[in-house]
Amino acid sequence: MDIATREVQAVGFTFSLILNRTVTKKEIAALRDAGCGQADFGTDTLPTDASVTVARLDFDDTESTTLAEAIESGLEAVKKVPDLSVPGLNVPAQPANLPSAEVDALVADADLVEAVAQE
């Protein structure tokens, strides 16, 4: 395929939300309906106790305009399920060619994560 005609695939903002417990099939459906439709559900361990198995939602958000917006969307969806919270957030390195507004938003993300952890 010629480089000039090759379709460019959108790269989304990737991150994972580590939940405080495992989730049921009904809760997975509720999370998908609340905005986590594109998330991959898996398992992990609680950040503060590796012996506790919990749910992990892996996101590759190609719709949000900023990483902060993508994370906030995931956090808001989790709040809609009773007794579910987010004690952990993993954000791998994001693409280096971000617009300057996005770099500013990444700095704000640190404040967002700290605020959520204090809730």
N, C-alpha and C positions, 0 to 999 in steps of 0.2 A: 504494500500500500504506500502510495506517495505521501511524504510528510505534509505537503501542502493541502492534501485532501483528507488527511486523517482527522477523525472526529476527536475533539478534546473532551476528556471526561472530567467532570467537576470534582474537585477535591473538597471534602467537607471538613468540618471541625470535629476532631475525634476526642472523646473523653469517656470515662467510665464513672458511674455512680455506684458506690458500694452501699447496699442497704443494710438495715439493722437486723434483718432476719431473712429467712427464706420466704418465698411467696407462693400462694396457691394458684391454680389455673384460673380461678375466678379473679384473683387480684392481677394476674398477668393481663387478662382481658381488660380489666378496668384501667390498668396503666396504658395499654395500647390505645384505648378509647380516649384517654386523657392527654395524649400527645406523644406517647413513646412507641408509636406504631412502627418506626423504623429501627428501634433498638433491638439488639441481640441480648437475650436473657441467658445468663450463665450463673455459675456459683463461684464463690470466693470465700475468704475467711474474714472475720471481723478484724479491722485494723488494730484494735486494742487487745484482741484475744484470738490467736491463731487456731484455737481449738473449736471455735464457734463457726459453723458453716452458715453463710448468708448468700443472698442473691446479689448479682452484679448485672448492671445494664450497660452495655457497650453501645455508644452512639457514634455515628458518622453522619453528622448533620450537614446536608448540602443546601438546606433552605434558609437557615438563619444567616443574617448579615454579619454577625460578630460571634466570637466564641462566648462572650458573656451572655448574649441573647440565647444561644444554644443551651448553655448550662442552666440558665434561669428557667427555660422551658421544661427541661427535665426535672428540675427541683419542684416546680409548680405541679407537675403531673404526679409526682410522688406524694405530695401533700394531700392529694385527693383520696388516698387510700388510708383508712383509719389505722393508727398505731404503726405506721411505716415512716421511717426517717432515713437520712443519709449521713452516716458517720464518716464516710470516706469518699474522696474524689480523686481520680487519677487523670491527669492531663499530660499526654505525651507532647513532645516538641511539635509545634505546628509549623506550617510552611513559612520559610524565611522571607518570602516576597509579599508580605502583608502591607496594605496601605497604612499610612501613619495613623489614621483614625483607629484602625484595628489594633495597632501596637498600644495605643492609649487604653483601649478596652481591655487588653490583656492585663495591664497593670491594675485596672479596676477589678478584674476577676479575682485577684488575690484578696481584695477587700470583701468581695462577695463570699468567697469560701470561708474566710475568717468569721464573717457575720453568721453564716449558716451553722458553723461549728459551735457558735456560742448560743444558738437557739435551744 
